[in-house]
Each structure stands twice: as structure tokens, then as C-alpha cells.
Amino acid sequence: MSSLNSPENGHFIDLNTLAADLRSDENYQRKGQLARTLVHTPDLRVVIIALAADRTIAEHHASATVTVHCLSGRLRLQLPDRQVELLAGNLLALGKDLPHDVHALEDGVFVLTLGTT
């Protein structure tokens, strides 16, 4: 199964298997962070990201509306006016150009979905 198959006719993705694969990958073991793009089309991008405890993705922003869907672990996102903690099953929507960082309070895996710009 290629993770970049076109979703035009439907593309099934097993997130639990991918999460386990990411966390067992030697690059994740060495660096504490690993991402894999699952879907990349002109109007949508979906990325799964594994982030080890105490690792941070530095402040950044996206030029589109995004969602962060926590699959496992515990994440803290620093927004301009507050912190938001995500647990497995939580989803946070972020507006276009909203600065934020992502910090793993525990080993975590999340799905980042980016809409069109």
C-alpha cells in the first residue's frame, strides 16, 4: 500500500499500524520525531507525526486551516493566548496563520490535516 495513493476512488489508511511503524522506526528512535505524508493533493494534505516525550516542534504557522488530531499520548500546543492540551481522541482546529508549537508531554502520535490555501 503506497501512502500517497490518490483518494479519488477511496484510499484506506490504517492509522494504528502506521503509528506503530513510525514509533518503531530507527529514525524515530534516534531523533524522537518522524512524519509521513499520507495524502497530498491540490486541496488536501494529511500527515501522521510521531513525537517522543519532551520533544517540541518549534513555533510555526500554516498558510491554511489545519486540524491536529491526537491519536495517542499527550500533547500541549502553545497558542498566542493560551495552551491547549490534547489527549488521544482530541482534535484541535487552528485558523490560517495562527502561530503555535507542539510539545509532547508523553510519547504521542497525531494526524495533521491541512486544507487548501
C-alpha positions in Angstrom: 0.0 0.0 0.0 1.5 3.3 -1.1 0.7 6.0 1.5 0.4 8.6 -1.3 -2.3 6.8 -3.4 -4.9 9.1 -4.8 -8.0 9.3 -2.7 -10.0 9.8 -5.9 -11.6 6.4 -5.7 -11.1 5.9 -2.0 -7.9 5.3 -0.1 -7.9 3.3 3.1 -5.2 4.1 5.7 -4.7 2.1 8.9 -3.6 4.8 11.3 -2.9 2.4 14.2 -0.5 0.4 12.1 1.2 3.5 10.8 1.6 4.9 14.3 3.3 1.7 15.5 5.5 1.6 12.4 6.6 5.2 13.0 7.4 4.6 16.6 9.5 1.5 15.8 11.4 3.2 13.0 15.1 3.7 13.7 14.9 7.4 12.7 12.2 8.0 15.3 14.3 6.1 17.9 17.3 8.3 17.1 15.7 11.7 16.6 12.4 11.4 18.6 10.3 12.7 15.7 9.1 11.2 12.5 6.5 12.2 10.0 4.9 10.6 6.9 2.7 12.3 4.4 -0.4 10.1 3.8 -2.3 12.2 1.3 -1.1 15.1 -0.8 -3.5 16.6 -3.4 -4.0 20.1 -4.6 -6.8 20.7 -2.0 -5.7 18.5 1.0 -2.6 17.3 2.8 -2.7 14.7 5.6 0.4 13.9 7.7 0.9 11.5 10.6 3.6 12.6 13.1 5.2 10.7 16.0 6.8 12.9 18.6 8.7 11.5 21.6 8.1 12.8 25.2 9.7 16.1 25.9 10.3 16.9 22.2 8.9 20.1 20.7 8.1 21.2 17.2 9.1 24.9 17.3 6.6 27.7 16.8 5.3 27.8 13.2 2.1 28.6 11.3 0.3 27.1 8.4 -1.0 29.1 5.4 -4.3 27.2 5.6 -6.7 26.0 8.3 -5.4 22.9 10.0 -6.6 20.2 12.4 -4.4 18.4 14.9 -5.9 15.0 15.9 -4.2 13.3 18.8 -4.1 9.5 18.3 -2.0 8.6 21.4 -0.1 10.2 24.1 -0.4 13.7 25.4 0.4 16.9 23.5 0.5 20.6 24.5 0.1 23.3 21.9 1.1 26.8 22.7 -1.2 29.3 21.0 -0.7 33.1 21.2 -3.2 33.4 24.1 -3.3 30.0 25.8 -2.1 26.5 26.0 -4.2 23.6 24.8 -3.6 20.0 26.0 -4.7 17.2 23.7 -5.2 13.6 24.7 -6.0 10.6 22.5 -9.2 11.2 20.7 -9.0 15.0 20.9 -9.0 17.3 17.9 -8.0 20.9 17.7 -8.8 23.2 14.7 -6.4 26.1 14.1 -7.1 29.0 11.9 -4.9 30.1 9.0 -1.6 31.7 10.0 -2.2 31.0 13.8 1.2 30.6 15.4 1.7 27.6 17.6 4.2 25.0 18.7 3.6 21.3 19.6 5.2 19.8 22.7 4.9 16.1 23.6 4.2 15.7 27.3 4.2 11.9 26.6 5.2 9.9 23.6 2.5 10.8 21.1 1.2 10.3 17.6 -1.1 12.8 15.8 -2.6 13.4 12.4 -2.2 16.9 10.9 -4.7 17.8 8.2 -4.2 20.9 6.1 -6.9 22.4 3.9 -6.3 24.4 0.8 -4.6 27.8 0.9 
